[in-house]
Amino acid sequence: MKETASHSNTPVFAKNESNTKPVLYQHPTAAEMRTSRWAIIWANAKDFAIFIATALVLWFIVTTVIMAIFGD
């Protein structure tokens, strides 16, 4: 069976209009771009805590390996 698709239900548009207008997007102000001090302090505190925890875990692993190799 040879049937061709009928496109009679496709709407006909009068013209191609874009919905993007300058009002839809406005660049953020300098105040909106600035990161709050609390967010910076909190991010630095978390990074420092992760660094200290990683350093302690690695120190423990290295110490355990050295003690296993060389003994007390």
Residue frames as qw, qx, qy, qz and C-alpha x, y, z in Angstrom:
[[0.000, 0.890, 0.457, 0.000, 0.00, 0.00, 0.00],
 [0.406, 0.166, -0.001, 0.899, 1.33, 3.32, -0.96],
 [0.186, -0.883, -0.431, -0.017, -0.09, 6.03, 1.22],
 [0.372, 0.395, -0.152, 0.826, 1.28, 9.50, 1.44],
 [0.257, -0.466, -0.565, 0.630, 1.01, 11.56, 4.57],
 [0.054, 0.785, 0.406, 0.465, -1.48, 14.34, 4.35],
 [0.372, -0.132, -0.326, 0.859, -0.30, 17.59, 5.85],
 [0.124, -0.624, -0.435, -0.637, -3.63, 19.31, 5.64],
 [0.552, -0.741, -0.376, 0.072, -3.75, 19.72, 9.44],
 [0.565, -0.110, -0.102, 0.811, -0.58, 21.81, 9.48],
 [0.018, 0.883, 0.330, -0.333, -1.46, 25.38, 10.41],
 [0.513, 0.557, 0.174, 0.629, -0.53, 28.16, 8.08],
 [0.386, -0.631, -0.222, 0.635, 1.28, 31.03, 9.72],
 [0.315, 0.933, 0.171, 0.000, 0.99, 34.52, 8.35],
 [0.351, 0.794, -0.394, 0.302, 4.55, 35.52, 9.18],
 [0.789, -0.089, -0.466, 0.390, 7.46, 34.25, 11.21],
 [0.216, -0.849, 0.136, -0.462, 7.50, 36.29, 14.43],
 [0.530, 0.144, -0.674, 0.494, 10.09, 35.86, 17.10],
 [0.550, -0.740, -0.365, -0.128, 8.95, 35.90, 20.70],
 [0.647, -0.286, -0.204, 0.677, 12.28, 37.20, 21.97],
 [0.058, 0.912, 0.141, 0.381, 12.05, 40.83, 22.86],
 [0.334, 0.481, -0.467, 0.663, 14.60, 42.93, 24.76],
 [0.512, -0.530, 0.228, -0.636, 12.31, 43.02, 27.80],
 [0.952, -0.159, -0.220, -0.142, 12.48, 39.26, 28.29],
 [0.842, -0.119, -0.195, 0.488, 16.19, 39.22, 29.16],
 [0.037, -0.952, 0.162, -0.258, 17.95, 41.86, 31.18],
 [0.594, 0.332, -0.569, 0.463, 21.53, 41.58, 32.29],
 [0.625, -0.615, -0.432, 0.212, 21.89, 41.16, 36.05],
 [0.067, -0.952, 0.138, -0.264, 22.98, 44.14, 38.05],
 [0.354, 0.523, -0.650, 0.422, 26.32, 44.31, 39.85],
 [0.460, -0.366, 0.542, -0.601, 24.59, 43.70, 43.18],
 [0.935, 0.057, 0.102, -0.336, 22.98, 40.52, 41.83],
 [0.769, 0.461, -0.422, 0.133, 26.31, 39.26, 40.48],
 [0.003, 0.608, -0.631, 0.482, 28.13, 39.73, 43.79],
 [0.686, -0.188, -0.700, 0.063, 28.48, 36.66, 46.01],
 [0.513, -0.798, -0.015, -0.317, 27.53, 37.20, 49.63],
 [0.027, 0.654, -0.676, 0.337, 30.26, 37.18, 52.26],
 [0.712, -0.247, 0.543, -0.371, 28.53, 34.40, 54.18],
 [0.935, 0.334, 0.044, -0.110, 28.53, 32.15, 51.10],
 [0.503, 0.675, -0.484, 0.240, 32.25, 32.77, 50.56],
 [0.264, -0.548, 0.669, -0.427, 33.10, 32.10, 54.23],
 [0.852, -0.057, 0.397, -0.336, 30.96, 28.94, 54.29],
 [0.869, 0.472, -0.150, -0.002, 32.52, 27.59, 51.08],
 [0.295, 0.671, -0.593, 0.334, 36.04, 28.26, 52.40],
 [0.512, -0.419, 0.608, -0.439, 35.22, 26.58, 55.73],
 [0.944, 0.129, 0.214, -0.217, 33.91, 23.48, 53.96],
 [0.719, 0.594, -0.331, 0.144, 36.97, 23.31, 51.71],
 [0.006, -0.646, 0.644, -0.409, 39.28, 23.68, 54.72],
 [0.733, -0.244, 0.504, -0.386, 37.43, 20.92, 56.61],
 [0.942, 0.327, 0.013, -0.073, 37.72, 18.60, 53.61],
 [0.466, 0.688, -0.486, 0.272, 41.44, 19.41, 53.34],
 [0.293, -0.542, 0.657, -0.435, 42.09, 18.68, 57.03],
 [0.875, -0.044, 0.369, -0.309, 40.07, 15.44, 56.91],
 [0.857, 0.487, -0.165, 0.039, 41.94, 14.27, 53.80],
 [0.233, 0.695, -0.583, 0.350, 45.30, 15.15, 55.35],
 [0.532, -0.418, 0.607, -0.417, 44.49, 13.22, 58.54],
 [0.947, 0.148, 0.209, -0.196, 43.30, 10.14, 56.63],
 [0.723, 0.594, -0.310, 0.170, 46.41, 10.14, 54.43],
 [0.058, -0.663, 0.629, -0.401, 48.67, 10.66, 57.47],
 [0.755, -0.245, 0.499, -0.348, 47.00, 7.68, 59.16],
 [0.938, 0.341, 0.026, -0.054, 47.43, 5.48, 56.07],
 [0.495, 0.684, -0.455, 0.283, 51.08, 6.43, 55.60],
 [0.302, -0.577, 0.626, -0.429, 51.81, 5.92, 59.29],
 [0.886, -0.071, 0.362, -0.280, 50.10, 2.52, 59.27],
 [0.862, 0.478, -0.150, 0.076, 52.06, 1.38, 56.19],
 [0.252, 0.695, -0.559, 0.375, 55.38, 2.53, 57.67],
 [0.535, -0.436, 0.589, -0.419, 54.59, 0.79, 60.99],
 [0.955, 0.122, 0.195, -0.186, 53.67, -2.41, 59.11],
 [0.738, 0.577, -0.293, 0.193, 56.90, -2.35, 57.13],
 [0.318, 0.556, -0.554, 0.532, 59.39, -1.33, 59.80],
 [0.595, -0.385, -0.669, 0.225, 57.55, -2.31, 62.97],
 [0.380, -0.895, -0.216, 0.086, 57.34, -0.37, 66.20]]
